[in-house]
Amino acid sequence: MLRDSSLVLKASVVVLIIQLLIGCASNEQDLSVEVQEHTHQISKLMTQQEIAQEQIGKLADSVKTLLTQIHSFKLELQSLRNSYVDLEKRTLKLEGTSKTATDFDIKSILPDLLQEMAKIRSAGQDDIKSIKSVSEKYKEKADIILPYLLEEMKTNVTDWGYIDKLKKLVSMLPPDKITFGLKNNLEDLILRTLIIDIVSKTKDYQLSKILEEIAFKNVEEALKTQLGDALTECRNEFGAVLFIELLSSEADDHKFFAIVSLKKITGGDSFEYDYRLDSKRNANSINKWKEWYQSNKGNLFSKKNG
């Protein structure tokens, strides 16, 4: 009897241990599944965070670009406002009477001028007839529209086709009406080379005088070459002076342009100048060019001088 009770107790203990082991195993399996689920959720959240950060970065770039564009638009708007105010303040002298730009109702001129500019812009590059038509239409109001035309050049400086048309248009306006406006804008580094080209296209001696002062400032040789070309196109002798100076340049392209331009004035005589040689080996030739200028200044363009 006692022995049977002991066996029953041992059996009960074994069953209890087995149940405990089964329970632990079940709990461990449940825990493993729970850990996997949490790991998956964490991975998913990290992926969502990375996507959100990438979107925030793109949004930040878009905002930065938008702010830059807004700033650019503000500057352009202010420039247009300044140009418009300048147009209204321009003074004209017609028939000996001083009148302000408002007397010609600039507010009614500008819309029409904008339409004409749109036509010119869309016209073919060789459509000189359209450009000449606009110049004829506004020739009496040239000094009123000039500030607007110059501003158009500044704001469209990379559109070379349009810029070339605008330069042709300004060069067709009466020189005496655009002299003041062009001279006052020569210090503008963007407009300077464009104005030099305009003066060259006019071939007007009196207008070319506005270039003389800047020609003898300490300017780079490339600009001096352009100035020399414009002055000689207008039969202004200071162009020859600049080209003689450029004969001593270290740049072969500047020397070549200078000697070719001078030979056009002399009718072909180069005084044995060789642009491939340095100024020391060209010294004798350069001195001859200086002597030529001193002997012929005052009538360089009245005849070919050898």
C-alpha positions in Angstrom: 0.0 0.0 0.0 2.8 2.5 1.0 4.7 1.4 -2.0 1.8 2.2 -4.3 1.5 5.7 -2.8 5.2 6.4 -3.4 4.8 5.3 -7.0 1.8 7.6 -7.5 3.8 10.5 -6.0 6.8 10.0 -8.2 4.5 9.7 -11.2 2.8 13.0 -10.3 6.2 14.7 -10.0 7.2 13.5 -13.4 4.0 14.7 -14.9 4.4 18.1 -13.3 8.0 18.4 -14.6 6.8 17.5 -18.0 4.0 20.1 -17.9 6.5 22.7 -16.7 8.9 21.9 -19.6 6.1 22.0 -22.1 4.9 25.4 -20.7 8.4 26.9 -20.9 8.9 25.7 -24.5 5.5 27.1 -25.4 6.3 30.5 -23.8 9.8 30.6 -25.5 8.1 30.0 -28.9 5.5 32.7 -28.3 8.3 35.1 -27.2 10.3 34.4 -30.3 7.3 35.2 -32.5 6.7 38.4 -30.6 10.4 39.4 -31.0 10.2 38.8 -34.7 7.0 40.9 -35.0 8.6 43.8 -33.1 11.8 43.6 -35.2 9.7 43.7 -38.4 7.8 46.8 -37.1 11.0 48.5 -36.1 12.5 47.8 -39.6 9.3 49.1 -41.2 9.4 52.3 -39.1 13.1 52.9 -40.0 12.3 52.5 -43.7 9.4 55.0 -43.4 11.7 57.4 -41.5 14.3 57.2 -44.3 11.6 57.9 -46.9 10.4 60.8 -44.8 13.9 62.3 -44.5 14.4 62.0 -48.3 11.1 63.8 -48.9 12.1 66.5 -46.4 15.4 66.9 -48.2 13.7 67.3 -51.6 11.2 69.7 -50.1 14.0 71.8 -48.6 15.7 72.0 -52.0 12.4 73.0 -53.6 11.9 75.7 -51.1 15.4 77.0 -51.6 14.9 77.1 -55.4 11.6 78.9 -54.9 13.2 81.5 -52.6 16.0 82.1 -55.1 13.4 82.6 -57.9 11.4 84.9 -55.7 14.5 87.0 -55.0 15.4 87.1 -58.7 11.8 88.2 -59.6 12.0 90.9 -56.9 15.2 92.2 -58.4 13.8 92.1 -61.9 10.6 93.9 -60.8 12.7 96.6 -59.1 14.8 97.0 -62.1 11.7 97.4 -64.3 10.3 100.0 -61.8 13.5 102.0 -61.9 13.6 101.9 -65.7 10.0 103.1 -65.9 10.7 105.9 -63.5 13.8 106.9 -65.5 11.7 106.9 -68.7 9.2 109.3 -67.1 12.0 111.7 -66.0 13.8 111.9 -69.3 14.0 115.4 -70.8 13.5 116.2 -74.4 14.2 119.3 -76.4 12.0 119.7 -79.4 12.0 122.8 -81.6 14.0 124.6 -78.9 11.5 124.0 -76.2 12.4 121.9 -73.2 9.7 119.2 -72.5 9.6 116.3 -70.1 9.0 112.7 -71.2 5.5 112.9 -69.6 4.5 115.5 -72.2 4.7 112.7 -74.7 2.7 110.4 -72.5 5.3 107.7 -71.8 2.5 105.5 -70.4 0.9 105.3 -73.8 4.2 104.9 -75.6 5.5 101.9 -73.6 2.7 99.4 -74.3 3.0 100.0 -78.0 6.8 99.8 -77.8 6.5 96.4 -76.0 4.5 95.1 -78.8 7.1 96.3 -81.3 9.8 94.6 -79.3 7.9 91.4 -79.3 7.6 91.6 -83.1 11.3 92.3 -83.5 12.2 89.4 -81.2 10.2 86.9 -83.2 11.3 88.3 -86.6 14.1 86.7 -88.6 17.7 87.7 -87.9 18.0 89.4 -91.3 14.7 91.2 -91.0 16.2 94.7 -91.2 13.0 96.1 -92.6 11.1 95.5 -89.3 13.9 97.0 -87.2 14.1 100.1 -89.5 10.3 100.5 -89.3 10.5 100.8 -85.5 13.4 103.2 -85.6 11.5 105.4 -88.0 8.4 105.3 -85.8 10.3 106.4 -82.6 13.1 108.6 -84.0 11.6 111.7 -82.5 11.3 110.0 -79.1 14.6 108.2 -79.3 15.9 109.5 -76.0 12.7 108.4 -74.3 12.8 104.8 -75.4 16.6 104.4 -75.1 16.6 103.6 -71.4 14.1 100.9 -72.0 16.1 99.4 -74.9 19.3 99.4 -72.8 17.4 97.7 -70.0 16.1 95.1 -72.4 19.7 94.4 -73.4 20.8 93.9 -69.8 17.9 91.6 -68.9 18.4 89.5 -72.1 22.1 89.6 -72.3 22.4 85.8 -73.1 19.9 86.0 -76.0 22.5 87.1 -78.6 20.1 87.0 -81.5 17.7 89.5 -79.8 20.6 91.6 -78.5 22.0 92.0 -82.0 18.6 93.2 -83.2 18.4 95.7 -80.4 21.8 97.0 -81.2 20.8 97.5 -84.8 17.7 99.3 -83.7 19.5 101.7 -81.4 22.2 102.3 -84.1 19.4 103.4 -86.5 18.1 106.1 -84.1 19.2 109.7 -84.6 22.8 109.9 -83.1 22.2 113.3 -81.5 19.2 111.9 -79.5 21.0 108.9 -78.1 24.5 110.4 -77.4 23.6 111.5 -73.8 22.0 108.2 -72.9 24.8 106.0 -74.3 27.5 108.1 -72.7 25.9 107.9 -69.3 25.8 104.1 -69.5 29.4 103.5 -70.6 30.5 102.7 -67.0 28.0 99.9 -66.8 30.2 96.8 -67.4 27.3 94.8 -68.9 26.3 97.5 -71.3 29.8 98.9 -72.2 30.7 96.5 -74.9 27.2 96.6 -76.3 27.3 100.4 -76.5 30.7 100.2 -78.3 29.2 97.9 -80.9 26.2 100.3 -81.3 28.6 103.2 -81.9 30.5 101.2 -84.4 27.3 100.4 -86.3 26.3 104.0 -86.6 29.7 105.0 -88.2 29.0 108.4 -86.8 32.1 110.5 -86.0 30.4 112.8 -83.5 28.9 110.0 -81.6 32.2 108.1 -81.5 33.7 110.9 -79.3 31.9 109.4 -76.3 34.4 106.5 -76.6 37.6 108.6 -76.5 37.7 109.1 -72.7 37.3 105.5 -71.9 39.7 104.5 -74.7 42.6 105.9 -72.8 41.7 104.5 -69.4 43.5 101.5 -68.0 41.3 99.0 -69.8 42.1 95.4 -70.8 43.5 94.9 -74.3 40.5 93.0 -75.6 38.3 96.0 -74.8 41.0 98.3 -76.3 40.8 96.2 -79.5 37.0 96.6 -79.7 37.3 100.4 -79.0 39.9 100.8 -81.7 37.7 99.0 -84.2 34.6 101.1 -83.3 36.6 104.4 -83.5 38.1 103.6 -86.9 34.7 102.5 -88.2 33.6 106.0 -87.3 36.7 107.5 -89.0 38.0 108.7 -85.6 41.8 108.8 -85.6 42.0 107.8 -81.9 41.3 104.2 -83.2 44.7 104.2 -85.0 46.4 105.4 -81.8 45.0 102.4 -79.9 46.0 100.0 -82.6 49.6 101.4 -82.6 49.7 100.8 -78.8 48.5 97.2 -79.4 51.4 96.5 -81.7 53.5 96.1 -78.5 51.1 93.6 -77.0 52.2 90.2 -75.9 49.1 88.6 -77.3 49.5 87.5 -81.0 45.7 87.8 -81.7 45.6 91.4 -80.5 48.7 92.3 -82.6 47.3 90.6 -85.6 44.0 92.5 -85.4 45.9 95.8 -84.8 48.2 95.4 -87.9 45.3 94.3 -90.1 43.3 97.3 -89.1 46.2 99.7 -89.6 46.9 98.3 -93.0 43.3 99.1 -94.0 44.1 102.8 -93.2 47.4 102.9 -95.0 46.2 100.9 -98.0 48.4 97.9 -97.3 51.7 99.2 -95.9 52.8 97.3 -92.8 56.2 99.0 -92.3 57.6 95.4 -92.1 55.7 94.7 -88.8 55.4 91.0 -88.0 52.8 90.1 -85.3 54.6 86.8 -84.6 57.7 88.7 -83.2 58.0 90.3 -79.8 58.0 94.1 -79.3 61.8 94.2 -79.1 62.3 92.7 -82.6 59.4 94.8 -83.9 60.8 98.0 -82.3 62.0 99.5 -85.6 58.6 98.9 -87.2 56.6 100.2 -84.3 58.7 103.4 -84.3 57.8 103.8 -88.0 54.1 103.4 -87.2 54.4 106.2 -84.6 56.2 108.4 -87.0 53.5 107.7 -89.6 50.8 108.8 -87.2 52.5 112.0 -86.3 53.0 112.9 -89.9 49.5 112.1 -91.0 47.2 112.8 -88.0 44.4 115.1 -88.9 43.8 113.5 -92.3 44.2 109.7 -91.7 40.8 109.0 -93.3 40.9 111.7 -96.0 43.2 109.6 -98.1 45.3 106.5 -98.0 48.6 107.2 -96.2 51.7 105.3 -97.0 
